[in-house]
Amino acid sequence: MSIKSKRSSSDLFRRRASPPGDALLFLNKPICYFEVSILKFFYSPLFMNKTAKFLLIFFILVSVASAAVLYFWSSGYINFSFKGKTDRSGEPLPEKLKNPPAAVKAVYATSWSAGNEAKINYLVDLIKKTELNAIIIDIKDYSGYIAFETNSPLIGSIGSEKVQIPNLNKLINKLHKENIYIIARITVFQDPVLAEKRPELAIKNKKTGKIWKDRKGLAWLDPASPEVWNYILTLAKEADSRGFDELNFDYIRFPSDGSMEDMVFPFYDEKKPMVGIIKEFFQYLSSNLRPGGVKISADLFGLSTINKDDLGIGQVIEDAAFYFDFVCPMVYPSHYASGFLGYQNPAAYPYEVIKYSMENAVKRLAALNLAQAATSSAVVSPTPFPKIAQLRPWLQDFDLGADYNEKMVRLEKQAVIDAGVSNGWILWDPKNIYTVAALDLEQK
């Protein structure tokens, strides 16, 4: 027998198997020894036939596909939800409210309140006894922390979770059992946590080179960053999969205070108007969420109802109206400057301030609706959703500039009705203690 004929099976393996073995080693190191064993088996003289080759190719394709799915899942581009089942504690996975209210009348709750049994029971009791029918809960507030445990590898890798709501599924099921509409509030570009974890995404101070901070000492993300957009979308999809009936986005703007002349942006080129960046983000949220049936709302400065410019922060009410189901102007009278409508202290005139603001908003959105009716939606609306957003303002139930008692809050509510807004309102009090006497007692 010749020397050539005495080659061992291991020689054959080394000659034939090395290239695909190296490729798989590059793709998936943790299981490379298993893969090499499989390859050695397939490339032995007894099994180098068509069936073995087919199985080998199939095995490689499955490995590549698995790696791709894992990558996109960990990056937050895809998400898996399993409705109709239970979580690890045995709690049924929540579903959305089947009969949402036509007009939402809500109170705001911090994530701490939502995670505190006594506090949430107080709010549930308040809603059950009055005209209220909804609650809006922080899931990501000014701190940047996400208030519940997510299933997102992207969020987990950043380390931005700080669990204030220990069992979100149980909370949502409890509220839905009482027929309460639940809105998740997400603070967007004001985010000290992500700015610290990923400083390359944050606005910088051109004088110091460090992260820029606003008047309150809070860091902001660059509103033009695609990674920031994806991060917010990942959280939004996570919240939607947990049974929230609506997603509310706040701080969808550029900063409005602090040493703004010192801001340097890692992505925004400062050539394109700010309003263009924010409008593109509105479109991004809408195109990625609304086609799946997700209801979304946007919080805007109260002055956006009146001013025709973008207030220097990128917010224009018409832009939001095209891309959201609800636009929520924060028409707190205490936030209007002295001299507004001729009042030295606008906070003392809640009816006048809110009625004037909301009447302007109604007129501006009505003009968009008329334009929609007069021509093709493809010409007027940049979205596949021809319906213009409905208005639902934030109202003040906290003492600033004036004592906001029963009379003052009722004047606010009346102003909303008299301005022609019938889609409800949201009461804001940072302490989550509301003026019960200002709410109508109502049988549901």
N, C-alpha and C positions, 0 to 999 in steps of 0.2 A: 504493500500500500504506500502511495506517495506521501510525502510530508504534507502536501496541501490537503489531502483527504483526511488527515488526522486532526483537523481543527475541531476544537471543542465547541459545545453549545454556548459557552460563555464568550468565546471568540466571536461567534456569530452575533451574540447580543451586543457586544461592544461595537461591532461594525455597523449593525443595523439600527440599534435602539437609541444610541446616544443623541442624535438630533432631536427626535420628539421628546425624549426624556428631559433634555436641557430646556426645551420650550416649556414643558409643564412645570419644571423646577422654577422657572422664572415667574410663571403665572401664579403658582400656589405652593410656596415653600413648605407650609405646615404638613402637607400630605404627600410630599415628594417621594418618600421612601415607599409608601404604599403604591404610588403610581409607577415607580420604577419596577417594582415587583410584578405589577400587572403587565407592563411592557415586556419584561423578560419572559413572561408566560406566553404572551401573544407572539413574540418573535422567535420562539423556539421552533425547530424544524417541524415538529408535529402539528403546529397550529398556524403556520404561515399559509393560510388559505383565505378564500374570499370572505368567509364568515368571520374569521378572526379579524381581518382587516376592517370589515364593517363595524364590528364591535369596538375596535380601537378608535376609529374615527368618531363613532357615536359617543364614546367615553370622553374624548377630547372636547367635542362640541358641548356636552353637558357641563364639563368643568368650566369652559369659557363662559357659557350662559349663566351659570351659577355665580361666577365671579362678577359678571356684569350686573346682575340683579342685586348682589350684595353691595356693590359700589354705589349704584343709584339709590338704593334704600338708605344706606348710611349717609349719603349726601343730601337726603331729604327730598329728592326729586320724585320719588314714588312713596306711597303710604298704603298700608294695609289696614283695613278695619273689618271687624267681624260682628256686625249688628245681629241682634237676636240671640246672642250667646251671653255668657257670664264672664266676669273678670276673675282674677285669682282668688278673690275673697268670696266668690259666689254671688256677687251683686250683678243683677242683670245689666247688660250694656244698654245705656239709655238711647231712646229714639226721640226725634223731634216732636213737639206738641202737635197733635193732629188737627186741632181747631184753634189756631192763633187768633188773638183779638184783632178786630178791625182797627181799633185805635189803641195804641199802646200807652199806658200810663204807668210809668216806672219810677222806682227809686234806685239810687246808686248804692252799691256795697263794696267796700274794700275786700281784698282777698282775705285779710285777717277776719273781718266780720263773717265772710262766707264760710270760713273754716272753724268758727267759734259757734258751738251748738246753741248757747244761750242767745247770742246775737242774731243768728239766723232764725231762731224761733220767734224772736221779737219782730223781725222783718216779715216773716211769713204770716204771723198773726195780724200785723198791720195791713198787709195786702188783702187778707181774707175779709177783714172787717170794713174795708173802705173801697172806694172806686178804683184803687190800684189793681193792676193785673199783671205786672211785669217787674223784673229786677235786672239791673245791669251790674255785672260782677267783674272786677279787675282780675284778669289772668296774667297780665304783664303791665305793671304800673310804672311810675316815674323812676323807680329804682333800676328797672331793667330786668329784674328777676321774674321768672316764670313760676306761677304760684301752685302748679300741680305737677305730678310726675307724668311725663310724656312717654310715648313709645318711640320717639325720634332719636336715632343714633346721632344725627347732626346736632340737635340741641344737647344731647347727653355729652357729646365730645367737647362742646364749648363749656359746659358746666354752669349753665345759666339758670338751672332749676333751684328754687328755694321753696320747698313745699309748705304752703300756708293752708292749702285745702287738702287734707290727707286722703279723703275718699271722694273724689269729684263725681264718680258715677253715682254714688249713694246720694250726694247732694242734688244732682240733677233729677234723679228719679223722685226724690222727695218733693222737689218744687213742681215737677210735672204732675205728680199725683194730686197736687192742689190746683192744677190747671194754671200754673204761673208760667208766663213767657219769660225765657231766659236769654239774656244778651251777654256775650263775652266782650269785655273792653280790652283793647290792645293798644298800649302806648307804642308808637312806631319809632320815630327817629331820635327821640330823647331816650338814651339807653346807656347809662354809665357802665353796666356790666359787660355788654358786648364791646364797648369802647376799650375797656381795660383788658379783656381777653384777646381782642383782635384790634390792637391800636392802629393797624394799617387801614382800617375801615372808618376811623374816627376823624372828625374835624380837628385840625391842629392849630396851635397858636404860633403865628409866624415870628413872634418875638422870642419865644422860649423854645420852640420846636416840640413842646409837650402837647398833650391833649388839651384842646380849648374847652373852656367851661363857661356856662351862662351865669347870670347874676346869682342864681341859687347854688352855684358850684356843681352843676350837673353837666355831664358830657353828652355830646351829640354825635350821631353817625352821619356820614355823608349821604344825603338823600339821593345821590346819583349812583350809588354803589350797587351793582347787580347782585353781589353776595348778600348785602343787607336785604334787598328785595326778596331773595330766595329764603332767607332766614325768617322773615315775617310771613311769607306765604306758607312755609313749613309749619309754623305755629298755628296759622289760621286753619289749615287743613286738619291739624291735630285737634284743635278745638271743635271744629265742625264734626269730626268723627266721634266726639264724646257726647253729642246730642244737644249742643247749644242751638237755639232757634235762630240766632242772628249773631253776626260778628260786627263789632263796632271798632273803628279805627280812629285813634286820637293822636295828636302831635304829628299829623301828616303834613309837615311843613318844614321850612328852614327856621333856624332860631330867630327869636324876636327881641331878645335883650342880651345884655352883656357887652363886651368889647367886640362888636361884630366886625369892626375894621381890622381886627387881628386874625380873623378866620382864614385858614388855608384848607382847601379841599383836595383830598387825594384823587377824586374821580371827577367832580364837577369842574368844568373848565372855565366857569364864570363868564363865558361868552353867550351861551344859550340862556335865555331868560329863566329865572327860577320857576315861573309859572309853567314853563314847558316841561321841566323835570317832574314837577308834582303831578301835572296832568298825565304824563307817561306812567307814573306810578299808579294813579287812579285806574288807568286803562289796564295795567298789568294785573292789579287785583281783580278787576271786573272780569277780564278774559279768562282768568284761571280759577275763579270761584263761582260766578253766577251761572255759567252753563251747566254746572252740576246741581243747580237748585239752591245754592247757598245765598241767603239774604245778607246783605252787607250795608253798613251805614258809615257815614263820615262826620266827624266833629269839626266844625269850622269856627273861626273867630266870629263873635257877634257882629262886628263891623263888616264882615263879608256880605251881609244882607244889604248894606248901603253903599259901600265903596265900590267903584267900578274897576279899580286897580287890584293888584294882588297883595296889598298891604305890606309889601316888602318881604313876604314869607312864602309866596307862591300859591296862595289860596284865592281862587275865584269861584264863586258859588255856581255859576253856569257849568264850569268844568266838572265839578263834583256831581251835578245833577244828571249828567250823561252817563255816569259810571256806577252810581250807587242806587240802592233801592230807597234809602232814606238819607236826607241831609239834615244834620242836627246842629243848627247855629247855637252857640253858647251866649245867649242874650242876657247875661247877668247884668242887671242895671248898675251894680257896683263897679263893673269893669269899663264903663263908658267914662270918658274924660270930662272934667268940669267944663261946662259951657255947651255940652251936647243938647241940642234943641233949646238952648237958652237957659238950661238949668245949671245952677252952681254945683248942686249935688244930685246927679242923675239917679243915684241909688234911692233917693227919697221919692222917686216918681216911677215906680215899676210899671204901672199900667201904660203910661205915655211912652216910655222908652221901648217896651216890648211890642206894643201895638204898632208903633211907627216902624220898627225894625222888621217885624214879620209881615206887615203890609207890603213893604218893599220887596221882601223875598218872594211873596206870593205873586206880585206883579212880574218879577223877573223870570220866575219859572213858568208863569202863564204865557209869557212871550215865547218861550221855547216850545211849549205845547202847541201854540198857534202856528209856529213855524213848521212843526212836525206835521200838523194837519194840512198845511197849505202846499207842502211839497213832499218829495220822496224822502223817506227816513234815511236812505243811503246818502242823500245830499246833506241833510242837516245833522243827523246823529252819526257819530263815528263808531258806534257800537251796534251789535245785532239786537240790542234791546231798545226799541223805539220809545218805550215809556219813560218819561222824565221822573226823577226821584220825587218822593213825597217829603214834606217838611215835618220835622218833629223836634222842636227846640228843647234845649236844656234851660231849666228855670232855677232860680236862686232860692234856697231854703237855709241860708246861713247869714249870720250878722256881719255885714261889712258895708260901711257907709250909712247904714240905717238898721234899725231893729226889725228883722223880718219875722213878724208875728203872723197870726192867722189872717189878719186883714191884708197884709202885704202879699202873702203867697196867693191868696184868693184873687187879688187884683191881677197878678201875673197870669193866672189861669184864665181869667176872663179876657185879658188882652189877647191871648192866643186865639180864643174862640172868635172874638170880635174882629180879628185880623183875617178871618176866613180859613184858619187852619183846623182841620178836623181829624188829624192823624195822631193826636195825643201829644205827650210831653214827657220829659224826664226831670225829676227833682234831684238836685245835687246838694249834699251836705257832707263835707269831708269826714265828719264824725259819725255819719249815718244815723243821726237822731233827727227825726222829722216832726214837723208841726202837725199833729194828728187833727187838730181842730180845723185845719185848712183843707182837709180832705172830706169829701162827701161820704157819708155812710151809705152803702149800697148793697142790695141783695144781688148775688151773682147766680 
